[in-house]
């Protein structure tokens, strides 16, 4: 188990650690769309423990391993968030585990959001 907390609350914000797409058996597989959907499903479960949902996310930081995966990643991200548009940074980078194609961390707010 990595040396980190899944989430830490500070003031009105909740910071979620970056996650990879581990399935129930602890393996990473699938294309970037599948991995993105699984990561966000895991992250949304963490939010739910704090009575928050995807609509409370104010910032996502994303690392993908291949530039040519960006459109597929973005499509999966859009499906997960629907009409909600959190701010986001996306970086092309190697990840810690070989089969990982994407890693996502989130910041959510306990306060109402404004644009």
Phi and psi in degrees as GROMACS dihedral restraints (atoms count N, CA, C in turn):
[ dihedral_restraints ]
;  ai    aj    ak    al  type     phi  dphi    fc
    3     4     5     6     1   -63.5    20    10
    4     5     6     7     1   154.6    20    10
    6     7     8     9     1   -84.0    20    10
    7     8     9    10     1    82.1    20    10
    9    10    11    12     1  -161.9    20    10
   10    11    12    13     1   165.1    20    10
   12    13    14    15     1  -101.4    20    10
   13    14    15    16     1   139.9    20    10
   15    16    17    18     1   -61.1    20    10
   16    17    18    19     1   -35.5    20    10
   18    19    20    21     1  -158.4    20    10
   19    20    21    22     1   148.9    20    10
   21    22    23    24     1  -137.2    20    10
   22    23    24    25     1   130.6    20    10
   24    25    26    27     1   -90.3    20    10
   25    26    27    28     1   133.7    20    10
   27    28    29    30     1  -137.8    20    10
   28    29    30    31     1   111.3    20    10
   30    31    32    33     1    61.1    20    10
   31    32    33    34     1  -126.4    20    10
   33    34    35    36     1   -95.2    20    10
   34    35    36    37     1    11.3    20    10
   36    37    38    39     1  -115.7    20    10
   37    38    39    40     1   148.5    20    10
   39    40    41    42     1  -119.8    20    10
   40    41    42    43     1   122.3    20    10
   42    43    44    45     1  -102.4    20    10
   43    44    45    46     1   121.0    20    10
   45    46    47    48     1  -103.9    20    10
   46    47    48    49     1   132.0    20    10
   48    49    50    51     1   -61.7    20    10
   49    50    51    52     1   154.7    20    10
   51    52    53    54     1   -62.3    20    10
   52    53    54    55     1   142.7    20    10
   54    55    56    57     1  -126.0    20    10
   55    56    57    58     1   149.5    20    10
   57    58    59    60     1  -105.3    20    10
   58    59    60    61     1   170.9    20    10
   60    61    62    63     1   -88.7    20    10
   61    62    63    64     1    65.4    20    10
   63    64    65    66     1   -78.4    20    10
   64    65    66    67     1   130.5    20    10
   66    67    68    69     1   -84.6    20    10
   67    68    69    70     1  -175.5    20    10
   69    70    71    72     1   -65.3    20    10
   70    71    72    73     1   -17.6    20    10
   72    73    74    75     1   -97.1    20    10
   73    74    75    76     1     5.5    20    10
   75    76    77    78     1    82.7    20    10
   76    77    78    79     1    13.8    20    10
   78    79    80    81     1  -103.5    20    10
   79    80    81    82     1   154.8    20    10
   81    82    83    84     1  -111.7    20    10
   82    83    84    85     1   126.6    20    10
   84    85    86    87     1  -155.1    20    10
   85    86    87    88     1   174.7    20    10
   87    88    89    90     1    96.1    20    10
   88    89    90    91     1   167.9    20    10
   90    91    92    93     1   -82.3    20    10
   91    92    93    94     1  -178.6    20    10
   93    94    95    96     1   -63.9    20    10
   94    95    96    97     1   -33.2    20    10
   96    97    98    99     1   -66.4    20    10
   97    98    99   100     1   -45.8    20    10
   99   100   101   102     1   -63.1    20    10
  100   101   102   103     1   -43.4    20    10
  102   103   104   105     1   -64.7    20    10
  103   104   105   106     1   -42.0    20    10
  105   106   107   108     1   -61.4    20    10
  106   107   108   109     1   -46.3    20    10
  108   109   110   111     1   -60.5    20    10
  109   110   111   112     1   -43.0    20    10
  111   112   113   114     1   -67.7    20    10
  112   113   114   115     1   -43.9    20    10
  114   115   116   117     1   -58.6    20    10
  115   116   117   118     1   -48.4    20    10
  117   118   119   120     1   -67.2    20    10
  118   119   120   121     1   -34.5    20    10
  120   121   122   123     1   -60.8    20    10
  121   122   123   124     1   -43.0    20    10
  123   124   125   126     1   -63.9    20    10
  124   125   126   127     1   -45.1    20    10
  126   127   128   129     1   -63.5    20    10
  127   128   129   130     1   -39.4    20    10
  129   130   131   132     1   -66.2    20    10
  130   131   132   133     1   -30.6    20    10
  132   133   134   135     1   -66.3    20    10
  133   134   135   136     1   -39.0    20    10
  135   136   137   138     1   -64.1    20    10
  136   137   138   139     1   -45.6    20    10
  138   139   140   141     1   -57.1    20    10
  139   140   141   142     1   -42.6    20    10
  141   142   143   144     1   -59.8    20    10
  142   143   144   145     1   -33.4    20    10
  144   145   146   147     1   -62.4    20    10
  145   146   147   148     1   -21.6    20    10
  147   148   149   150     1  -106.3    20    10
  148   149   150   151     1    15.3    20    10
  150   151   152   153     1    60.1    20    10
  151   152   153   154     1    36.1    20    10
  153   154   155   156     1  -118.8    20    10
  154   155   156   157     1   163.7    20    10
  156   157   158   159     1  -135.8    20    10
  157   158   159   160     1  -177.0    20    10
  159   160   161   162     1   -55.6    20    10
  160   161   162   163     1   -31.5    20    10
  162   163   164   165     1   -67.7    20    10
  163   164   165   166     1   -12.7    20    10
  165   166   167   168     1   -91.9    20    10
  166   167   168   169     1    -6.4    20    10
  168   169   170   171     1   -73.4    20    10
  169   170   171   172     1   126.2    20    10
  171   172   173   174     1  -104.0    20    10
  172   173   174   175     1   -22.8    20    10
  174   175   176   177     1  -151.6    20    10
  175   176   177   178     1   135.6    20    10
  177   178   179   180     1  -123.6    20    10
  178   179   180   181     1   135.3    20    10
  180   181   182   183     1  -113.0    20    10
  181   182   183   184     1   129.9    20    10
  183   184   185   186     1  -129.7    20    10
  184   185   186   187     1   137.6    20    10
  186   187   188   189     1  -121.9    20    10
  187   188   189   190     1   125.2    20    10
  189   190   191   192     1  -122.6    20    10
  190   191   192   193     1   150.7    20    10
  192   193   194   195     1   -86.3    20    10
  193   194   195   196     1   -20.6    20    10
  195   196   197   198     1  -132.1    20    10
  196   197   198   199     1   125.2    20    10
  198   199   200   201     1   -56.0    20    10
  199   200   201   202     1   -38.6    20    10
  201   202   203   204     1   -70.7    20    10
  202   203   204   205     1    -5.5    20    10
  204   205   206   207     1   -90.7    20    10
  205   206   207   208     1    -3.9    20    10
  207   208   209   210     1   -59.3    20    10
  208   209   210   211     1   -47.4    20    10
  210   211   212   213     1   -63.4    20    10
  211   212   213   214     1   -40.6    20    10
  213   214   215   216     1   -67.1    20    10
  214   215   216   217     1   -41.8    20    10
  216   217   218   219     1   -58.3    20    10
  217   218   219   220     1   -49.3    20    10
  219   220   221   222     1   -60.6    20    10
  220   221   222   223     1   -38.5    20    10
  222   223   224   225     1   -63.6    20    10
  223   224   225   226     1   -43.9    20    10
  225   226   227   228     1   -66.9    20    10
  226   227   228   229     1   -39.2    20    10
  228   229   230   231     1   -61.8    20    10
  229   230   231   232     1   -45.0    20    10
  231   232   233   234     1   -63.3    20    10
  232   233   234   235     1   -41.0    20    10
  234   235   236   237     1   -61.4    20    10
  235   236   237   238     1   -40.8    20    10
  237   238   239   240     1   -68.0    20    10
  238   239   240   241     1   -38.3    20    10
  240   241   242   243     1   -94.2    20    10
  241   242   243   244     1   -13.9    20    10
  243   244   245   246     1    60.3    20    10
  244   245   246   247     1  -130.1    20    10
  246   247   248   249     1   -75.9    20    10
  247   248   249   250     1   -16.1    20    10
  249   250   251   252     1   -74.2    20    10
  250   251   252   253     1   133.2    20    10
  252   253   254   255     1  -120.5    20    10
  253   254   255   256     1    84.2    20    10
  255   256   257   258     1   -69.3    20    10
  256   257   258   259     1   159.5    20    10
  258   259   260   261     1   -69.9    20    10
  259   260   261   262     1   157.5    20    10
  261   262   263   264     1  -155.9    20    10
  262   263   264   265     1   143.8    20    10
  264   265   266   267     1  -117.5    20    10
  265   266   267   268     1   139.3    20    10
  267   268   269   270     1  -131.1    20    10
  268   269   270   271     1   128.0    20    10
  270   271   272   273     1  -126.1    20    10
  271   272   273   274     1   141.3    20    10
  273   274   275   276     1   -89.0    20    10
  274   275   276   277     1   124.7    20    10
  276   277   278   279     1  -160.9    20    10
  277   278   279   280     1   156.5    20    10
  279   280   281   282     1   -70.1    20    10
  280   281   282   283     1   152.3    20    10
  282   283   284   285     1  -116.1    20    10
  283   284   285   286     1   165.5    20    10
  285   286   287   288     1   -65.4    20    10
  286   287   288   289     1   -30.5    20    10
  288   289   290   291     1  -114.8    20    10
  289   290   291   292     1   139.0    20    10
  291   292   293   294     1   -57.2    20    10
  292   293   294   295     1   -42.4    20    10
  294   295   296   297     1   -81.7    20    10
  295   296   297   298     1    -8.2    20    10
  297   298   299   300     1   -74.3    20    10
  298   299   300   301     1   127.7    20    10
  300   301   302   303     1  -104.8    20    10
  301   302   303   304     1   -17.9    20    10
  303   304   305   306     1  -153.1    20    10
  304   305   306   307     1   146.1    20    10
  306   307   308   309     1  -134.9    20    10
  307   308   309   310     1   140.2    20    10
  309   310   311   312     1  -135.8    20    10
  310   311   312   313     1   131.3    20    10
  312   313   314   315     1  -118.0    20    10
  313   314   315   316     1   157.3    20    10
  315   316   317   318     1  -131.8    20    10
  316   317   318   319     1   153.9    20    10
  318   319   320   321     1  -124.8    20    10
  319   320   321   322     1   128.2    20    10
  321   322   323   324     1  -121.5    20    10
  322   323   324   325     1   158.4    20    10
  324   325   326   327     1  -117.3    20    10
  325   326   327   328     1   139.7    20    10
  327   328   329   330     1   -83.4    20    10
  328   329   330   331     1   -12.2    20    10
  330   331   332   333     1   -92.6    20    10
  331   332   333   334     1   155.9    20    10
  333   334   335   336     1   -60.3    20    10
  334   335   336   337     1   144.7    20    10
  336   337   338   339     1   -94.5    20    10
  337   338   339   340     1   147.6    20    10
  339   340   341   342     1  -132.4    20    10
  340   341   342   343     1   155.7    20    10
